[in-house]
Amino acid sequence: MHRRLFLKSGACALVGSVGTPRFLVRTAGAATARRKVLVAVFQRGAVDGLSMVAPHGDPEYAAVRPGIALKPPRRGDSDLAVDLDGFFALHPALEPLGHLWSARALAVVHACGSPDVTRSHFDAQDYMESGTPGVKSTPDGWLSRAVETLPARRSTFRAIAVTRTLPRSLQGGGGALAIQSIDRFDVRAASPAPASGFESLYAQGARDLLHGTGRETFEAVRALKQSGAGRLAPANGADYPRGRFGDSLRQVAQLIRADVGLEIAFVESEGWDTHVGQGAEQGQLASRLRELGGGLAAFARDLGDRMSDVAVLTMSEFGRTVAENGNRGTDHGHATAMLVLGGGVRGGKVYGRWPGLAREQRFESRDLAVTTDFRALFAEVAGRHLGVAQPASLFPGWRDTAPALGLFV
């Protein structure tokens, strides 16, 4: 049997509320009783941070985006952007995150990105996930390196990605799994076969495909079934958006609530490459942001007080041009905005130095300039939230010389 037939499509790819959220009122003792979890959300395609978190207070913003700039926030108008601090505003499609901002559980890091100048999606994603801008030869990802630095714990599910294949950031010696669906987490032949016969065949031939031994693979399958994670319905009235992104976050929440030993999770959202017809308050980008905001809000509601142990970090390979193009869209840019939310986050604030949007302030006269290296953000999350002792070491060749952002309490 050809080894590619071992994985049935849709089964698995296995590798090695409004008001103050409940999690904010947990006691410090309860918050430290369980392990910390980091959920990384990759917005593939380069999200327009200038629309996701709009700098409506910058005089150049509306001038260079006559067709796609968000209108300034206006009190009582829910169709307009959600004001954050008088200068920045959330896209109205992200309104479900507004109560997290008000509760100081959501922070924004703006003008964040890579020092590398590539505008290639493939290269920029590779550099961000490996944690080594400009270096293609790095063999592993920064999240895998983070797993390896944490205290050893006996759990098959320390690091998982709810993706078709293992993402670059989790490749390496961390022993991560890629799971498309925990409901159908299994290893199946293309045609029916006795379990014992298949296990024997699998153990001999699929080791290199799944980056683990047959015994480890089947132990993982059995352990997940025994945990009952797939049977957990969303709690606290959480309503996830329909689609792959919402389903991915729902499954991460199930794994956390089932106490399977999860420490790092990875999910992705696609469709952020808005060259044509980007839209403003409504349109193509708004649809993607509506899914993002609804998914993150549902995730926080679903976990309830468990969110005190969880931090969610969004990222995207680069941003979009400051000025709109001739197709009412934006082209590949440089810096963008990234979100951090969770119980330990010092939220209600936009972090990072704002570089300005005037032509002389832009990177190469066209893009939002990077003032916060993404490695500084990722290292702070790894160190302050996960407890990685030397977080700068997760990013080979990088010297952390900038002051800490101060994202965590």
Secondary structure by P-SEA (a helix, b strand, c coil): cccccccccccccccccccccccccccccccccbbbbbbbbbbcccccccccccccccccccccccccccccccccccccccccccccccccccccaaaaaaaccbbbbcccccccccccaaaaaaaaaacccccccccccaaaaaaaacccccccccbbbcccccccccccccbbbbbcccccccccccccccaaaaaaaaaccccccccccaaaaaaaaaaaaaaccccccccccccccccaaaaaaaaaaaaaaacccccbbbbbcccccccccccccccaaaaaaaaaaaaaaaaaaaaccccccbbbbbbccbbbbcccccccccccccbbbbbbbccccccccccccccccccccccccccccccccaaaaaaaaaacccccccccccccccccccccccccc
